[in-house]
Amino acid sequence: MSATAIEIESLPAESFPKGVDTHWITENRILWNMQHRKAEECELVYEVSWIPEVSAWRSFLRSQLWVEAKR
């Protein structure tokens, strides 16, 4: 088996189409920190947008940051 290197051209970032409602929601929650083995406050940032093709909202987690790490 051999590895082959390929070159991928980067495409310019597309802007959001008109009428698409995209926004971010930040929530602070108490979650279990496996590394510290205790419950700690965590800041979760979700990207939320409307998908007109399926007439539904979709959201996904963009970032997770332990609040202690920010201090």
Distance bins in CASP14 RR format, pairs under 12 A and 6 or more apart:
PFRMAT RR
TARGET T0000
AUTHOR 0000-0000-0000
RMODE 2
METHOD distances of the structure
MODEL  1
14 20 0 0 0 0 0 1 0 0 0 0 0
15 22 0 0 0 0 0 1 0 0 0 0 0
16 22 1 0 1 0 0 0 0 0 0 0 0
16 23 0 0 0 0 0 1 0 0 0 0 0
16 47 0 0 0 0 0 1 0 0 0 0 0
16 49 1 0 0 1 0 0 0 0 0 0 0
16 50 0 0 0 0 0 1 0 0 0 0 0
16 51 0 0 0 0 0 1 0 0 0 0 0
16 52 0 0 0 0 0 1 0 0 0 0 0
17 49 0 0 0 0 0 1 0 0 0 0 0
17 50 0 0 0 0 0 1 0 0 0 0 0
17 51 0 0 0 0 0 1 0 0 0 0 0
17 52 0 0 0 0 1 0 0 0 0 0 0
17 53 0 0 0 0 0 1 0 0 0 0 0
18 52 0 0 0 0 0 1 0 0 0 0 0
19 49 0 0 0 0 0 1 0 0 0 0 0
19 50 0 0 0 0 1 0 0 0 0 0 0
19 51 0 0 0 0 0 1 0 0 0 0 0
19 52 0 0 0 0 1 0 0 0 0 0 0
20 47 0 0 0 0 0 1 0 0 0 0 0
20 48 0 0 0 0 0 1 0 0 0 0 0
20 49 1 0 0 1 0 0 0 0 0 0 0
20 50 1 0 0 1 0 0 0 0 0 0 0
20 51 0 0 0 0 1 0 0 0 0 0 0
20 52 1 0 0 1 0 0 0 0 0 0 0
20 53 0 0 0 0 0 1 0 0 0 0 0
20 57 0 0 0 0 0 1 0 0 0 0 0
20 58 0 0 0 0 0 1 0 0 0 0 0
21 47 0 0 0 0 0 1 0 0 0 0 0
21 48 0 0 0 0 1 0 0 0 0 0 0
21 49 1 0 0 1 0 0 0 0 0 0 0
21 50 1 0 1 0 0 0 0 0 0 0 0
21 51 0 0 0 0 0 1 0 0 0 0 0
21 52 0 0 0 0 1 0 0 0 0 0 0
21 57 0 0 0 0 1 0 0 0 0 0 0
21 58 0 0 0 0 0 1 0 0 0 0 0
21 59 0 0 0 0 0 1 0 0 0 0 0
22 46 0 0 0 0 0 1 0 0 0 0 0
22 47 1 0 0 1 0 0 0 0 0 0 0
22 48 1 0 0 1 0 0 0 0 0 0 0
22 49 1 0 1 0 0 0 0 0 0 0 0
22 50 1 0 0 1 0 0 0 0 0 0 0
22 51 0 0 0 0 0 1 0 0 0 0 0
22 57 0 0 0 0 0 1 0 0 0 0 0
22 58 0 0 0 0 0 1 0 0 0 0 0
22 59 0 0 0 0 0 1 0 0 0 0 0
22 60 0 0 0 0 0 1 0 0 0 0 0
22 62 0 0 0 0 0 1 0 0 0 0 0
23 45 0 0 0 0 0 1 0 0 0 0 0
23 46 0 0 0 0 1 0 0 0 0 0 0
23 47 1 0 0 1 0 0 0 0 0 0 0
23 48 1 0 1 0 0 0 0 0 0 0 0
23 49 1 0 0 1 0 0 0 0 0 0 0
23 50 0 0 0 0 1 0 0 0 0 0 0
23 57 0 0 0 0 0 1 0 0 0 0 0
23 59 0 0 0 0 1 0 0 0 0 0 0
23 62 0 0 0 0 0 1 0 0 0 0 0
24 43 0 0 0 0 0 1 0 0 0 0 0
24 44 0 0 0 0 0 1 0 0 0 0 0
24 45 1 0 1 0 0 0 0 0 0 0 0
24 46 1 0 0 1 0 0 0 0 0 0 0
24 47 1 0 1 0 0 0 0 0 0 0 0
24 48 1 0 0 1 0 0 0 0 0 0 0
24 49 0 0 0 0 1 0 0 0 0 0 0
24 59 0 0 0 0 1 0 0 0 0 0 0
24 60 0 0 0 0 0 1 0 0 0 0 0
24 61 0 0 0 0 0 1 0 0 0 0 0
24 62 1 0 0 1 0 0 0 0 0 0 0
24 63 0 0 0 0 1 0 0 0 0 0 0
25 43 0 0 0 0 0 1 0 0 0 0 0
25 44 0 0 0 0 1 0 0 0 0 0 0
25 45 1 0 0 1 0 0 0 0 0 0 0
25 46 1 0 1 0 0 0 0 0 0 0 0
25 47 0 0 0 0 1 0 0 0 0 0 0
25 48 1 0 1 0 0 0 0 0 0 0 0
25 49 0 0 0 0 0 1 0 0 0 0 0
25 57 0 0 0 0 0 1 0 0 0 0 0
25 59 1 0 0 1 0 0 0 0 0 0 0
25 60 0 0 0 0 0 1 0 0 0 0 0
25 61 0 0 0 0 0 1 0 0 0 0 0
25 62 0 0 0 0 1 0 0 0 0 0 0
25 63 0 0 0 0 0 1 0 0 0 0 0
26 42 0 0 0 0 0 1 0 0 0 0 0
26 43 1 0 0 1 0 0 0 0 0 0 0
26 44 1 0 0 1 0 0 0 0 0 0 0
26 45 1 0 1 0 0 0 0 0 0 0 0
26 46 1 0 0 1 0 0 0 0 0 0 0
26 47 0 0 0 0 0 1 0 0 0 0 0
26 48 0 0 0 0 0 1 0 0 0 0 0
26 61 0 0 0 0 0 1 0 0 0 0 0
26 62 0 0 0 0 1 0 0 0 0 0 0
26 63 0 0 0 0 1 0 0 0 0 0 0
26 64 0 0 0 0 0 1 0 0 0 0 0
26 65 0 0 0 0 1 0 0 0 0 0 0
26 67 0 0 0 0 0 1 0 0 0 0 0
27 41 0 0 0 0 0 1 0 0 0 0 0
27 42 0 0 0 0 1 0 0 0 0 0 0
27 43 1 0 0 1 0 0 0 0 0 0 0
27 44 1 0 1 0 0 0 0 0 0 0 0
27 45 0 0 0 0 1 0 0 0 0 0 0
27 46 1 0 0 1 0 0 0 0 0 0 0
27 48 0 0 0 0 0 1 0 0 0 0 0
27 59 0 0 0 0 0 1 0 0 0 0 0
27 61 0 0 0 0 0 1 0 0 0 0 0
27 62 0 0 0 0 0 1 0 0 0 0 0
27 63 0 0 0 0 0 1 0 0 0 0 0
27 64 0 0 0 0 0 1 0 0 0 0 0
27 65 0 0 0 0 0 1 0 0 0 0 0
27 67 0 0 0 0 0 1 0 0 0 0 0
28 40 0 0 0 0 0 1 0 0 0 0 0
28 41 1 0 1 0 0 0 0 0 0 0 0
28 42 1 0 0 1 0 0 0 0 0 0 0
28 43 1 0 1 0 0 0 0 0 0 0 0
28 44 1 0 0 1 0 0 0 0 0 0 0
28 45 0 0 0 0 0 1 0 0 0 0 0
28 64 0 0 0 0 0 1 0 0 0 0 0
28 65 0 0 0 0 1 0 0 0 0 0 0
28 66 0 0 0 0 0 1 0 0 0 0 0
28 67 1 0 0 1 0 0 0 0 0 0 0
28 70 0 0 0 0 0 1 0 0 0 0 0
29 39 0 0 0 0 1 0 0 0 0 0 0
29 40 0 0 0 0 1 0 0 0 0 0 0
29 41 1 0 0 1 0 0 0 0 0 0 0
29 42 1 0 1 0 0 0 0 0 0 0 0
29 43 0 0 0 0 1 0 0 0 0 0 0
29 44 1 0 0 1 0 0 0 0 0 0 0
29 45 0 0 0 0 0 1 0 0 0 0 0
29 46 0 0 0 0 0 1 0 0 0 0 0
29 61 0 0 0 0 0 1 0 0 0 0 0
29 64 0 0 0 0 1 0 0 0 0 0 0
29 65 0 0 0 0 0 1 0 0 0 0 0
29 66 0 0 0 0 0 1 0 0 0 0 0
29 67 0 0 0 0 1 0 0 0 0 0 0
30 38 0 0 0 0 0 1 0 0 0 0 0
30 39 1 0 1 0 0 0 0 0 0 0 0
30 40 1 0 0 1 0 0 0 0 0 0 0
30 41 1 0 1 0 0 0 0 0 0 0 0
30 42 1 0 0 1 0 0 0 0 0 0 0
30 43 0 0 0 0 0 1 0 0 0 0 0
30 44 0 0 0 0 0 1 0 0 0 0 0
30 66 0 0 0 0 0 1 0 0 0 0 0
30 67 0 0 0 0 1 0 0 0 0 0 0
31 38 0 0 0 0 0 1 0 0 0 0 0
31 39 1 0 0 1 0 0 0 0 0 0 0
31 40 1 0 0 1 0 0 0 0 0 0 0
31 41 1 0 0 1 0 0 0 0 0 0 0
31 42 1 0 1 0 0 0 0 0 0 0 0
31 43 0 0 0 0 0 1 0 0 0 0 0
31 44 0 0 0 0 1 0 0 0 0 0 0
31 61 0 0 0 0 0 1 0 0 0 0 0
31 64 0 0 0 0 1 0 0 0 0 0 0
31 65 0 0 0 0 0 1 0 0 0 0 0
31 66 0 0 0 0 1 0 0 0 0 0 0
31 67 0 0 0 0 0 1 0 0 0 0 0
31 68 0 0 0 0 0 1 0 0 0 0 0
32 38 1 0 0 1 0 0 0 0 0 0 0
32 39 1 0 1 0 0 0 0 0 0 0 0
32 40 0 0 0 0 1 0 0 0 0 0 0
32 41 0 0 0 0 0 1 0 0 0 0 0
32 42 0 0 0 0 1 0 0 0 0 0 0
32 66 0 0 0 0 0 1 0 0 0 0 0
33 39 1 0 0 1 0 0 0 0 0 0 0
33 40 1 0 1 0 0 0 0 0 0 0 0
33 41 0 0 0 0 1 0 0 0 0 0 0
33 42 1 0 0 1 0 0 0 0 0 0 0
33 64 0 0 0 0 0 1 0 0 0 0 0
33 65 0 0 0 0 0 1 0 0 0 0 0
33 66 1 0 0 1 0 0 0 0 0 0 0
33 67 0 0 0 0 0 1 0 0 0 0 0
33 68 0 0 0 0 1 0 0 0 0 0 0
33 69 0 0 0 0 0 1 0 0 0 0 0
34 40 0 0 0 0 0 1 0 0 0 0 0
34 42 0 0 0 0 0 1 0 0 0 0 0
34 66 0 0 0 0 0 1 0 0 0 0 0
35 66 0 0 0 0 1 0 0 0 0 0 0
35 68 0 0 0 0 0 1 0 0 0 0 0
35 69 0 0 0 0 0 1 0 0 0 0 0
36 42 0 0 0 0 0 1 0 0 0 0 0
36 66 0 0 0 0 1 0 0 0 0 0 0
36 68 0 0 0 0 1 0 0 0 0 0 0
36 69 0 0 0 0 0 1 0 0 0 0 0
38 66 0 0 0 0 0 1 0 0 0 0 0
38 68 0 0 0 0 0 1 0 0 0 0 0
39 66 0 0 0 0 0 1 0 0 0 0 0
39 67 0 0 0 0 0 1 0 0 0 0 0
39 68 0 0 0 0 0 1 0 0 0 0 0
40 64 0 0 0 0 0 1 0 0 0 0 0
40 65 0 0 0 0 0 1 0 0 0 0 0
40 66 1 0 1 0 0 0 0 0 0 0 0
40 67 1 0 0 1 0 0 0 0 0 0 0
40 68 1 0 0 1 0 0 0 0 0 0 0
40 69 0 0 0 0 1 0 0 0 0 0 0
40 70 0 0 0 0 0 1 0 0 0 0 0
40 71 0 0 0 0 0 1 0 0 0 0 0
41 64 0 0 0 0 0 1 0 0 0 0 0
41 65 0 0 0 0 1 0 0 0 0 0 0
41 66 1 0 0 1 0 0 0 0 0 0 0
41 67 1 0 1 0 0 0 0 0 0 0 0
41 68 1 0 0 1 0 0 0 0 0 0 0
41 69 0 0 0 0 0 1 0 0 0 0 0
41 70 0 0 0 0 1 0 0 0 0 0 0
41 71 0 0 0 0 0 1 0 0 0 0 0
42 61 0 0 0 0 0 1 0 0 0 0 0
42 63 0 0 0 0 0 1 0 0 0 0 0
42 64 1 0 0 1 0 0 0 0 0 0 0
42 65 1 0 0 1 0 0 0 0 0 0 0
42 66 1 0 1 0 0 0 0 0 0 0 0
42 67 1 0 0 1 0 0 0 0 0 0 0
42 68 0 0 0 0 1 0 0 0 0 0 0
42 69 0 0 0 0 1 0 0 0 0 0 0
42 70 0 0 0 0 0 1 0 0 0 0 0
43 61 0 0 0 0 0 1 0 0 0 0 0
43 62 0 0 0 0 0 1 0 0 0 0 0
43 63 1 0 0 1 0 0 0 0 0 0 0
43 64 1 0 0 1 0 0 0 0 0 0 0
43 65 1 0 1 0 0 0 0 0 0 0 0
43 66 1 0 0 1 0 0 0 0 0 0 0
43 67 1 0 1 0 0 0 0 0 0 0 0
43 68 0 0 0 0 0 1 0 0 0 0 0
43 69 0 0 0 0 1 0 0 0 0 0 0
43 70 1 0 0 1 0 0 0 0 0 0 0
43 71 0 0 0 0 0 1 0 0 0 0 0
44 59 0 0 0 0 0 1 0 0 0 0 0
44 60 0 0 0 0 0 1 0 0 0 0 0
44 61 1 0 0 1 0 0 0 0 0 0 0
44 62 0 0 0 0 1 0 0 0 0 0 0
44 63 1 0 0 1 0 0 0 0 0 0 0
44 64 1 0 1 0 0 0 0 0 0 0 0
44 65 0 0 0 0 1 0 0 0 0 0 0
44 66 0 0 0 0 0 1 0 0 0 0 0
44 67 0 0 0 0 0 1 0 0 0 0 0
45 59 0 0 0 0 0 1 0 0 0 0 0
45 60 0 0 0 0 0 1 0 0 0 0 0
45 61 1 0 0 1 0 0 0 0 0 0 0
45 62 1 0 1 0 0 0 0 0 0 0 0
45 63 1 0 1 0 0 0 0 0 0 0 0
45 64 1 0 0 1 0 0 0 0 0 0 0
45 65 0 0 0 0 1 0 0 0 0 0 0
46 57 0 0 0 0 0 1 0 0 0 0 0
46 58 0 0 0 0 0 1 0 0 0 0 0
46 59 1 0 1 0 0 0 0 0 0 0 0
46 60 1 0 0 1 0 0 0 0 0 0 0
46 61 1 0 1 0 0 0 0 0 0 0 0
46 62 1 0 0 1 0 0 0 0 0 0 0
46 63 0 0 0 0 1 0 0 0 0 0 0
46 64 0 0 0 0 0 1 0 0 0 0 0
47 57 0 0 0 0 0 1 0 0 0 0 0
47 58 0 0 0 0 1 0 0 0 0 0 0
47 59 1 0 0 1 0 0 0 0 0 0 0
47 60 1 0 0 1 0 0 0 0 0 0 0
47 61 0 0 0 0 1 0 0 0 0 0 0
47 62 1 0 1 0 0 0 0 0 0 0 0
47 63 0 0 0 0 1 0 0 0 0 0 0
48 56 0 0 0 0 0 1 0 0 0 0 0
48 57 1 0 0 1 0 0 0 0 0 0 0
48 58 1 0 0 1 0 0 0 0 0 0 0
48 59 1 0 1 0 0 0 0 0 0 0 0
48 60 0 0 0 0 1 0 0 0 0 0 0
48 61 0 0 0 0 0 1 0 0 0 0 0
48 62 0 0 0 0 1 0 0 0 0 0 0
49 56 0 0 0 0 0 1 0 0 0 0 0
49 57 1 0 0 1 0 0 0 0 0 0 0
49 58 1 0 0 1 0 0 0 0 0 0 0
49 59 1 0 0 1 0 0 0 0 0 0 0
49 60 0 0 0 0 1 0 0 0 0 0 0
49 62 0 0 0 0 0 1 0 0 0 0 0
50 56 1 0 0 1 0 0 0 0 0 0 0
50 57 1 0 1 0 0 0 0 0 0 0 0
50 58 0 0 0 0 1 0 0 0 0 0 0
50 59 0 0 0 0 0 1 0 0 0 0 0
51 57 1 0 0 1 0 0 0 0 0 0 0
51 58 1 0 1 0 0 0 0 0 0 0 0
51 59 0 0 0 0 0 1 0 0 0 0 0
51 60 0 0 0 0 0 1 0 0 0 0 0
52 58 0 0 0 0 0 1 0 0 0 0 0
63 69 0 0 0 0 0 1 0 0 0 0 0
63 70 0 0 0 0 0 1 0 0 0 0 0
64 70 0 0 0 0 0 1 0 0 0 0 0
65 71 0 0 0 0 0 1 0 0 0 0 0
END
